[in-house]
Amino acid sequence: MDNHLSIERYLILFIPWILALLCIDYPILSYLLAWSGSFFIFYLTLTGRIKPLPKDLSIAEQLMRPIFLVQFIFAGYMCCTSIFYLLDVLGYVDFNSVSNAYLVDQEKLSLTAQCQRYYCLAHASFVTGILVFINTALAPKYTYDRSQLSKLIFTMALITLGLSISLTFFNGLSQFSHQLNTLSFIAATLALAFAIPERKIWSTTFCLFIYGFNTYQALISGFKEPIILSVLILGVFLYPNYKKIVFITFVPLLLLLFILLPTYNRIFREQAWSADVAADQAGILALEATLDQDDPDNNWSFLTYRLSEIDMFTKYVKATPTHIDYYGFDLAQQSLLSVIPRALWPSKPNTEQLVMERVYKAGVIHRGSKASAKPAFIVDAYLSGGAVGIFLCLFLYGTVCQLIANKAETLFGGYILGTALLFTGLFQIFWRGQSFEFLINSVFWSYISMLLIFGALRFIQILKPTKNEHFTN
């Protein structure tokens, strides 16, 4: 923790939220100040204006650290995607005005601006938690043979994949199986990024196989997030060695995915989830239909109601505290209980049902609906205590995220194994910001998994105590 940086520097991050709050009587202006404020926060934090960034690596070589990738995905998704929803509220469809006589729902507009102010406050609180605990002079306590790095990562991809498959046969260990499967994918993707410039044919071929298999699984999952992340992660890993190629290929590819995925996912779900078509066949039908048709209405619906979660957020804000009191510490206590394994607590309540209960109470969806609509982390923070709850919870969110990344680099010899592999592979839930119960449970057991992997690598003497007090990755 940096005690030398004055608190006034961190307060600068909250200026957009304060300005938006002062313009509360002008909802459009208030929204725009809060929305653009997140870009202001990105600028201040990613350029080191508030606090210097670690200088052990170039920016391109440390993109997996929380201040970069976690902030970009978590805060970017949370704070910057709602602009399309605002346009929809103002009477625009596909960026064209529906009618000059369109009457804007002022209550809906006011709630939209209010939620965007909360997003801005959450962003500032989250990055403050990260910046306070960034350690620019972090010295790993353990190291490894740098000449064997690519081989080590490749081996870890094989072992974690095998363990992941093995654990699927044991009841109650599915969570660890999922963790190791994600870690295997990250390890294979990182190994691929090493193998390509080193021109290792067998390693490249095998890693491409794992990457292709995971991408295929993402395509038949019915969810857009795994597909986008699989492309994004590979681009980030390849970027240090192939900056121009990555920029001119992966950026357009990601934009294309945002355009095509809404139609693809809708048709896939219709076929696989409603018509009981096999996932493989549903994927083929969805891909063919996506390439053969243009569905602007569905794309606009995706941009306004599915790309952003602000519509659901407004419903929670409308219900709480007007009709439902704040939960206080109830959600946090409930989340801590969710960590207890069902093997030790056979009568443990179903976590999904516990989470959905507050969804039903707020009237976000009705009981019996097939939709899930689980609240995002910021929603649970708001439900716990309004603006104060958001500030405290999001600050803690950023703090825990950064401290875990610090611990990973300390234990695993620096950035590559610590952050790029272990932190990214085991703690991707920080990117998504799920409800309290799922987040705390996942982070706790992922941390246990990280310590077990550390113990295994120490036991076989891959990780050894570093002899130098000041170690550079």
Buried (B, 14 or more C-beta within 10 A) or exposed (E): EEEEBEEEBBEBBBBBBBBBBEBEEEBBBBBBBBBBBBBBBBEBBBEBEBBEBBEBBEBEBBBBBBBBBBBBBBBBBBBBBBBBBBBBBBBBBEEEEEEEEEEEEEEBBBBBBBBBBBBBBBBBBBBBBBBBBBBEEBBBEBBBEEEEBBBBBBBBBBBBBEBBEEBEEEEEBEBBBBBBBBBBBBBBBBBBBBBBEEEBEEBBEBBBEBBEEBBEBBBBBBEBBBBBBBBBBBBBBBBBBBEEEBEEBBEEBBEEBBBBBBBBBBBBBBBBEEEEBEBEEBBBBBBEBBEEEEBEEBBBBBBBBBBBBBBBBBBBBBBBEEEBEBBEEEBBEBBBBBBEEEEEEEEEEEBEEBBBEBBBBBEBBEEEEEEEBBBBBBBBBBBBBBBEBBBBBBBBBBBBBBBBBBBBBBBBBBBBBBBBBBBBBBBBBBBBBBBBBBBBBBBBBBBBBBEEBBEEBBEEEBBEEBEEEEBEB
